[in-house]
Amino acid sequence: MAGWFAFACGIALLFFSLESFRRKMFELFVKMHWILFIGFLYFVVKHDTSIWYDSTLNLFQLSVYFWLVDLAWRIFLIFSCNKRAQLMSLKTLPGNVIEISFTKENFVYESGQYVFICIPALDLTEWHPFSLASCPQDDNAKLCVR
C-alpha cells in the first residue's frame, strides 16, 4: 500500500504543478508541494526500506541529505538576515503599478540588486524577490510591483 500512496503523492504533485493552478493559488501550490513531497519520501521509504537502510550511501539518501542541508540553510538565512524596514509611502502608479518606498537604515545595495520581501500581514512563510527601483544614493529604497 505504501507504494500506491507514494504514487498518489506523485500524481497530486503533478496536479498541483499545473500552470493554471500555480498562477491562481500560489500559496496553496507551495504548501501542498511541501506536504506532498514529505509524504512522498515517507511512503517511498516505507515501500522499500532497503532504499534507506542499505549499508552504502545511495542516490536517494544523498538527495534527501542535500534537501535537508538546503532547507536548514534557508531557515538560517531567514532568521539571521531578517531585517525590518519602515514603510514610508505606498503609491498607485499608472499601468496598475504599486510603488513601495521604505527606509534604508543599515541597508546598502548596488544598482541591479534585488531583495526578498515578506509581508507578515499576508503570510509569514511567503517571500518574493523584487528588483530595487531606486538609486543607491536616494534617501529611501523603492520597489515597483505590478
C-alpha positions in Angstrom: 0.0 0.0 0.0 2.9 2.4 0.7 3.9 2.3 -2.9 0.4 3.3 -4.0 0.4 6.2 -1.5 3.8 7.3 -2.9 2.3 7.1 -6.4 -0.7 9.1 -5.3 1.5 11.8 -3.7 3.4 12.0 -7.0 0.2 12.4 -9.1 -1.0 15.1 -6.7 2.3 16.9 -7.0 1.9 16.8 -10.8 -1.7 18.1 -10.5 -0.7 21.0 -8.2 2.2 21.9 -10.6 -0.1 22.7 -13.5 0.3 26.3 -14.6 -3.3 27.3 -14.2 -3.4 26.0 -10.6 0.0 27.5 -9.8 -0.9 31.0 -11.1 -4.3 31.2 -9.4 -3.5 29.7 -6.0 0.3 30.1 -5.5 0.2 29.8 -1.7 -1.7 26.6 -1.8 0.7 25.3 -4.5 3.8 25.9 -2.3 2.3 24.5 0.8 0.9 21.4 -0.9 4.3 20.7 -2.5 5.9 20.7 0.9 3.3 18.4 2.4 3.2 16.0 -0.6 7.0 15.9 -1.1 7.5 14.8 2.6 4.6 12.3 2.2 6.2 11.0 -1.0 9.5 10.5 0.7 7.9 8.8 3.7 5.9 6.4 1.6 8.9 5.6 -0.7 10.9 4.6 2.3 8.0 2.6 3.8 7.6 0.9 0.4 11.1 -0.3 0.1 13.2 0.0 3.3 16.3 -1.1 1.6 16.3 2.2 -0.2 17.1 3.9 3.1 18.8 1.2 5.2 21.2 -0.1 2.6 24.8 -0.1 4.0 26.1 2.0 1.1 25.2 5.6 0.6 22.8 5.6 -2.4 21.4 8.4 -4.5 18.1 8.5 -2.6 19.9 9.2 0.7 22.2 11.7 -0.9 19.3 13.6 -2.4 17.5 13.7 0.9 20.7 14.9 2.7 21.1 17.7 0.1 17.5 18.7 0.5 17.8 18.8 4.3 21.0 20.9 4.1 19.3 23.3 1.7 16.3 23.5 4.0 18.4 24.2 7.0 20.4 26.9 5.1 17.2 28.7 4.0 15.8 28.7 7.6 19.1 30.0 8.9 19.1 32.8 6.2 15.5 33.8 7.0 16.2 34.2 10.7 19.7 35.6 10.5 19.3 38.1 7.7 15.8 39.2 8.6 15.7 43.0 8.6 12.6 45.0 9.2 12.0 48.2 7.3 9.6 51.1 8.0 7.2 51.8 5.2 7.5 55.4 4.0 4.9 55.5 1.2 2.7 53.3 -0.9 1.5 54.8 -4.2 -0.5 53.6 -7.1 1.1 54.5 -10.4 -0.3 54.3 -13.9 -0.3 50.9 -15.5 -1.5 49.1 -12.4 1.9 49.5 -10.7 2.4 50.0 -7.0 5.4 51.9 -5.7 6.6 50.8 -2.3 9.1 53.2 -0.5 10.9 52.2 2.7 13.7 53.4 4.9 17.3 52.3 4.2 18.6 52.0 7.7 21.6 49.6 7.7 20.7 48.7 4.2 23.4 49.1 1.5 22.9 47.9 -2.1 24.1 48.5 -5.6 22.2 49.1 -8.8 20.7 45.9 -10.2 20.3 44.0 -6.9 17.1 42.6 -5.6 15.6 42.0 -2.2 13.3 39.3 -0.8 10.2 40.8 0.7 7.8 39.2 3.2 4.6 41.0 4.2 3.6 39.3 7.6 0.1 40.6 7.4 -0.4 38.4 4.3 1.7 35.3 5.1 4.8 34.7 7.3 6.2 32.0 5.1 6.0 33.7 1.7 9.0 35.6 0.4 9.2 37.1 -3.1 12.2 38.6 -4.9 11.8 42.2 -6.1 14.3 44.4 -8.0 15.1 47.7 -6.4 13.8 50.6 -8.5 15.7 53.3 -6.7 19.2 54.6 -7.0 21.6 53.6 -4.2 22.2 57.3 -3.4 18.5 58.0 -2.7 17.2 58.5 0.8 14.7 55.7 0.6 14.6 52.4 -1.2 11.8 51.9 -3.7 10.2 48.9 -5.3 7.8 48.9 -8.2 5.4 46.0 -8.3 2.9 45.1 -10.9 
